[in-house]
Amino acid sequence: MNLEQLRALQAPVKEQYRTEPTSALVTVRSQGVVDVANQHCSIQSHSRTIRAGLHPAAGGIPEDACSAELLLESLVACAGVTFSAVATNMAIEIQSCRIEAEGDMDFRGTLGVDRTAPVGLTAIRLKFQVESSAEPAALDKLLSLTERYCVIYQTLVKGVSVTTHRI
């Protein structure tokens, strides 16, 4: 997609959000069906069903998606889409871009082996391998703007209120 095509797609949406700010407030959803007997949760995405299960380090099987890995995949996907849109807006030609996310986790916490061990990811590293003839300063700006506008990145960095309800 070139800059004109991207602007053509986004211009009417941006204008609507300027004139009707409340129309920009959208609730996104995800649903899962839990199989308690097998410790699985099936999540229906737009294109397929994802079966999440325990990570092998917690007694699961490699065929199941691990929730922590799904979080990292979501970060990579969002960063990739954002990177593409920002590169297009900045008119930076990218020959290739590979994004990798790594997260550190101590499974003693989630398994209840050690109550002092943290539960969840304790550090995430997002790495961009970019091939471009653009100047290093332009690529640094591109990455900075990718961080600024990536929804998942910003959610993780800033944190978000999470509530639980039984319905």
QUIUR-V575757 format. One record per pair of residues at least 24 apart in sequence whose ideal C-beta (glycine too) atoms are under 8 Angstrom apart, sorted by the first residue. I is the first residue (numbers start at 0). J is the second residue. D is the distance in whole Angstrom. If there is no record, write none. Layout:
i=I j=J d=D
i=I j=J d=D
//
This chain:
i=0 j=87 d=6
i=1 j=87 d=7
i=2 j=87 d=5
i=2 j=88 d=7
i=2 j=90 d=6
i=5 j=84 d=6
i=5 j=87 d=5
i=5 j=88 d=7
i=39 j=63 d=7
i=54 j=106 d=7
i=56 j=104 d=8
i=56 j=106 d=5
i=57 j=106 d=6
i=57 j=109 d=6
i=57 j=110 d=6
i=67 j=102 d=6
i=67 j=104 d=6
i=67 j=119 d=8
i=67 j=120 d=6
i=70 j=102 d=8
i=70 j=120 d=7
i=71 j=100 d=4
i=71 j=101 d=7
i=71 j=102 d=5
i=71 j=123 d=7
i=72 j=100 d=8
i=73 j=151 d=5
i=74 j=100 d=5
i=74 j=123 d=7
i=74 j=125 d=6
i=74 j=149 d=8
i=74 j=151 d=5
i=74 j=152 d=6
i=74 j=155 d=7
i=75 j=99 d=7
i=75 j=100 d=5
i=75 j=125 d=8
i=76 j=151 d=8
i=77 j=149 d=5
i=77 j=150 d=5
i=77 j=151 d=4
i=77 j=152 d=7
i=78 j=125 d=6
i=78 j=127 d=8
i=78 j=145 d=6
i=78 j=149 d=5
i=78 j=151 d=7
i=78 j=152 d=6
i=81 j=145 d=5
i=81 j=148 d=5
i=81 j=149 d=4
i=81 j=150 d=8
i=81 j=152 d=8
i=82 j=127 d=7
i=82 j=141 d=7
i=82 j=142 d=8
i=82 j=145 d=5
i=84 j=148 d=8
i=85 j=141 d=6
i=85 j=144 d=5
i=85 j=145 d=5
i=85 j=148 d=7
i=86 j=141 d=6
i=89 j=137 d=7
i=89 j=140 d=7
i=89 j=141 d=6
i=89 j=144 d=8
i=91 j=131 d=6
i=91 j=133 d=5
i=91 j=137 d=6
i=91 j=138 d=7
i=91 j=141 d=6
i=92 j=131 d=6
i=92 j=132 d=7
i=92 j=133 d=7
i=93 j=129 d=6
i=93 j=130 d=7
i=93 j=131 d=5
i=93 j=133 d=8
i=94 j=130 d=4
i=94 j=131 d=6
i=94 j=132 d=8
i=95 j=128 d=8
i=95 j=129 d=7
i=95 j=130 d=5
i=96 j=127 d=6
i=96 j=128 d=7
i=96 j=129 d=5
i=96 j=130 d=7
i=97 j=127 d=8
i=97 j=128 d=4
i=98 j=125 d=7
i=98 j=126 d=7
i=98 j=127 d=6
i=98 j=128 d=8
i=99 j=125 d=8
i=99 j=126 d=5
i=99 j=128 d=8
i=100 j=124 d=7
i=100 j=125 d=5
i=100 j=126 d=8
i=101 j=126 d=8
i=123 j=155 d=7
i=125 j=152 d=7
//
